[in-house]
Amino acid sequence: DGGITQSPKYLFRKEGQNVTLSCEQNLNHDAMYWYRQDPGQGLRLIYYSQIVNDFQKGDIAEGYSVSREKKESFPLTVTSAQKNPTAFYLCASSRGLGWNQPQHFGDGTRLSIL
Amino acid sequence: AQKITQTQPGMFVQEKEAVTLDCTYDTSDPSYGLFWYKQPSSGEMIFLIYQGSYDQQNATEGRYSLNFQKARKSANLVISASQLGDSAMYFCAMRDKGAGGTSYGKLTFGQGTILTVHP
């Protein structure tokens, strides 16, 4: 089945540690996105990528980094510079960046501080 | 100003009844898309329905329909014949060019409405 796979489902970070969240899609979508969701809140955009080797900052990019070396993969690294990383992280993809393109989401990764 | 406003933090409905979840939006872009997503307690975001700014008719997908009133900038979700499995958080979202007017990269989400379906 086509879809978006995020791993791991749960992740714990120690102080000063970088952690990487995985996102893989087999929908042949060009565009991929990372969102952060805090309890009881909507989603906020961290980074997005329209094509391989290109990505743009979203509203809350500070303390995060991404790469897009393959069309299928868009990993997110939460760096030690992100002082409040505890949140639910959702990866999404869409065919393109058109305003009529729905984004489809993975199941998310819950990140907590140890 | 909020771009997407969902004024109902929580809604209750009896099983088999219809329910309307409110959403108003704000944009100056003539081309935009409006989307509704369902988020069960497990966390995944499920795409439900889409309405484009140029669409003349209200969108429908099974038990979901969108009451699109462009002049009022509202895009309310109507769920008919509610089921227990409809209990979840529902988000309204919009895709427009946003600040700077260069890209449709972002979905802007509202704060969500928690729907509880009673048996």
Interface residues (C-beta under 8 A of the other chain):
Chain A: A31 Y33 G40 Q41 G42 L43 R44 L45 Y48 Q50 Q56 G58 D59 F88 L90 A92 L97 G98 W99 N100 Q101 P102 Q103 H104 F105 G106 D107 G108 R110
Chain B: I4 D29 S31 Y32 G33 F35 Y37 S42 G43 E44 M45 I46 F47 Y50 G52 S53 F91 A93 R95 D96 K97 S103 Y104 G105 K106 L107 F109 G110 Q111 G112
